[in-house]
Amino acid sequence: MPDPMVPPTPPVPLEALLARADLGLRRIAGPDDPGTVVHWAHTSEMADPYPYLLGGELLLSAGVHIPEGAGAGYFDAYVSRIVAAGGAALGFGLAPVHDAVPGALVEACEMHGLPLLEVPPRTTFSGVARAVWQLMAQARLAELRRVTEAQQSLATAAARPDPVRPVLHRLAQRIGGWAVLFAPDTTEIATAGTTPPPEARRALTTLAGVVHPPGTATGNRTHAPAGSHTHAAAGSRAAGAARVGAAAPGTRRQVTPAPAPTTASDTVNGTHLAAYALGTGFVLGVASPLRTPGDHTIVSVAAALLTLLTGRQRIGTTAARSSALVRLLLGAPPEDVAPLLGGERWHVVHARPAGPTAPDPLAASALGTALGSALVDPAGEVVRVLVPAGRPVEPLPGWTLGVSAAAAPPDWPDADTQAARALARARATRVPLLRHGDRPALADLVPPHDADAHARSLLAPIAAAPALTDTLRTWLSLHGSWDRTAVALSVHRNTVRQRVARCAALLEADLDDPDVRMELWFALRRT
């Protein structure tokens, strides 16, 4: 949780104030630490300013409070109280009270490690305070510009066909560190950026086991490591603690777990770590050597985008899907299970990425999200998705899709074949989406039993060679194009020629005759 005592503006490095030539400030005591920052400037002539300080101030004083003959004891007590209050530095103004900074004050600041600045007579305390606020405004503007540019960069990455890894890559660049996406079991499934040291990497994995999606309880999950910081969902300041309800004497008290943390942070050997629950079971982790203003906002934007990209669109409830799976495993027919999943008629979609690489689980999950279905099966180079018939299937950038006709559960195997053939034709014709035609045909006038018997008889000579059957079917569907058939089957065009010639020889048929082609196509559609 943000510290309510710290202003929401970025702090100002003390070095930036000392670099202002118009102020003429000079450090005369205390450590020369470039990490010293000022949160605000405050003027006080109180002998004990402790009650009036919040911490992080540049305290300005002209020494009016210093009594005549004050010795080392007075200045030691004065400086120690400033340090105890968390003051960042002390500015001592010359004239009109003192012509020089008292030597005992210089010694006390040196002893207590408090930076002491000499403010020349020409510089007013109001001028110093104005310079602090000017530098804060500049830092705030730079932070907002950095966050805006990062948001635009992350949004552009999220619009790519395979967006998860580009988003992680841009995030790692923006924070100058490492970004990782953890699976629900804290397995690293995608990373980007400079890998942190092994100890920090292990600590980040531990943090990933601490955070939970919103609305979950701590349960038996791993607890945060010592020294780490966790943030619970809104309304809870004590994540992981148990709320114990009052109980009557002789009864057992009920223990209700508090909401689990959705973020956790830690620092290991100078490496800043943070983990963010995405709400979909995945966890985003980041590690960086520096933590700069705006980092939390940038990572939060990436977490929101990744939540959308890895989200599982729920068809029905999780309990309904579990029930459907159990019933199938116990022998229930698909038509009895389908209503539990949200519909009675479905499209089978076969999808293949446009690039040369096979789809990974992340790409398959993003595809399912885009199609609005959680029923996704990454099978080698092709992803299969079951989509309810009422949900439209449109072309998706970076994917080639084949869509079956709407089918009831008993016809899903046939729909799977339709989608596979539609995908093959889509790839061969280089179109992003192809649907299987479901309009009535002349072949429907033949009784199915007779049509199946005729098809088996006609194709018997090549039935034992699936490669020949598939090649002939694809070749006919593409109107005898050798090149397109080769693309659809991922083979050389000469292989297509050899297989088609072999089919013609075994079938003892002239494949240039349109009547023969029509009859063979009729038979192939029945198999």
Secondary structure, DSSP 8 states (H G I E B T S, - for coil): ---TTS-SS--EEHHHHHT-TTTT-EEEES---TT-EESEEEE---S--GGG--SSEEEEE-STT--TT--HHHHHHHHHHHHHTT--EEEEE-SSS-SS--HHHHHHHHHHT--EEEE-TTS-HHHHHHHHHHHHHHHHHHHHHHHHHHHHHHHHHHTSSS-HHHHHHHHHHHHTSEEEEE-TTS-EEEEEE----HHHHHHHHHHHTT---TT-B-TTS----TT-EEEESTT-SSTT-EEE----TTS---EEE-B-EEEEEEEETTEEEEEEE-SSS-EEEEEES---TTHHHHHHHHHHHHHHHH----SS-HHHHHHHHHHHHTT--HHHHHHHHT-S-EEEEEEEESSSS---HHHHHHHHHHHT-S-EEEETTEEEEEEETTS-----TTEEEEE---B-GGGHHHHHHHHHHHHHHHHHHT-SEEE---S--GGGGS-HHHHHHHHHHHTGGGTT-HHHHHHHHHHHHTTT-HHHHHHHHTS-HHHHHHHHHHHHHHHT--TT-HHHHHHHHHHHHT-
